[in-house]
Amino acid sequence: MNNINEITLRLNREIEPYLGQLNYGNLRKTESFPEQHEKEYIFMVVYENCLLSTNCSGLYITENESGEIKAEVDSEKTLPLEKAVDLFISKIKDIPNERMEKTKKDFKTKKSFEKSLAELCKNRIETEIYTEQELKILREYYFKLKRIVVAEDNKNILVAYEHVFDMVGKDLDLILRVDYVENGEQLVTLFKEDKEGYNLIITDHNMPKLTGLEASKQIRELDKEIPICILSGDDLKDEALEAGANEFLEKPPKIKYFEDLFKKYFIFQ
């Protein structure tokens, strides 16, 4: 690959069919003459005059009158020509992943994603934002994504929870995002800030500032639907249910208890 024609052929061969398959834009090549004795060739992927990728503006190749070629991809400058072309192709092919990761960051829950998507569909611009392949992957992701908030003042138990949730989440093919707080007061504050974001609350009872029972009562006044599970070494099942909890688990809980809990509220809904 020693000249522009060979580069053009390779990019057309490797990128154009890929973009067409994903309903993206087209690879375009332009030529500019910034100086009298230099030619600059610019390759980029555009859709409706907008670049598709935030991390990839294009492949720039400059050839001087003596035939010396310099290549550049974004901040990567003076690359060997072969390496520059490889980098450009890899970045273009990473566009779907990049777009989906941005979506996952912007919309933390299935509810917020579907709400946004509904607005897009209402304005009939969904196909301009996501391809069918992206929508399928995103919906599968949000179907598996479950957000949990855990209140526990014993840090050793929190470490154990992290291990258990990771293991159980993988076994059940769930994507668990867990936030941890150290007392009931923090739990109520966090829930107020993101009432629609969580799928499950797990709280210890004996905690400083606000107990699990007291926190559950306050949360239940804010939301009648969010599942709440209270854990305690004391027999507080009746009190927990009266406080608005859906479940009560004796401490220390077994791994199977969490498996059953997640199945009940995340899978067999």
C-alpha positions, 0 to 999 in steps of 0.5 A: 500500500504505497499510494493514495489509490491503494489506500482508497481501494482498501478503505472502500473494501473494508469500510463501505460495506460495513457502514452500509450494513449498519445504516451509517453514512458514507466514506468520503475522500476530499483533496486540498492543496494547503501549500503549493507543493503539497497535496493533502488527502482527507478520508472521513465518514459522514452522515448528513454532513455530520461526523459520526464518531466523536473520537474519529474525525478522519484520516489525513495523508499529506504528500510533498513534492518529493513523494514523502508521505505523512499520515495523521489520525486525530491527535496521532500525528506522523504515523507510518502510513500502514499504521494510520490506515489500520488505526482509522479503520479500527476507530470507524468500526468501533463507532457502534460500541462508542455510541452505545456506551455513550447511551448507557452513560446518559441513560442509567435505567431502562425507564429513562432509556425507553422514555427518551426513545419514545420521544425520538419515535414521536418525532420520527427521528429514531432511525437517525439516532440508532440503527436496528442493530444498536436498538436490539443490543441496547434493549437487551442491555437495559432488560438485564440492567438492574440498579440496587441501593444497599444500606449497611454500616458494617464495611466487612459485610459490604465487601461480602455483598460486592462479591455475592452480588457479582457472583449471583448477577453473573449466574442469573445473567443480570447486569447489577449496578449497586450503590452503597450507603452507610446509614438510613439517612443516606439511603433516604437522601439517595432515593429522593435524588433518584426515585425512578432509578432503582429497582430494589432496596436492601437495607440493614436495620441497626444503623446510625442516624436512621434505622432500616425500619425508619428509613423504609417507612420514609421511602414507602411514603415516597414510593409505593412500588419499589421493593424493599428488603430489610435484613437483621439479626433480630426477629423483626419480620412483622415489624419490617412488613408493617414498615412497608418492606416486601421482604425480611431476611435474617442475618447473616443471609445465605447466597441462595436468599439473594438468588431467590430475591433477584429471581423474584423481582428481576426475572419472574416479575 
